[in-house]
Amino acid sequence: MNIQDFITDFEEQFEKVEGGSINPETEFKSVKGWDSLTAMLVIDMVNEKYGKTLSADSIRKCKTVNDLFGEINSL
């Protein structure tokens, strides 16, 4: 998995986010539409696409998309 593929998959979890509007330094919790449902969709996407189990606590401690990417890669 590379960061650009992850960002594309991540953007798809939002209902109204345009492709290419999120980058590695984006503070994802400030993206319009981020909520607990989106967090659950991200957890499910990571499990389905990457075969890794991401926890809500792991998401909470991340700030940027790059932080989240690093967290997933450390699992």
Helices and strands as residue ranges (DSSP letters): H 3-11, G 28-30, H 36-50, H 56-61, H 65-74
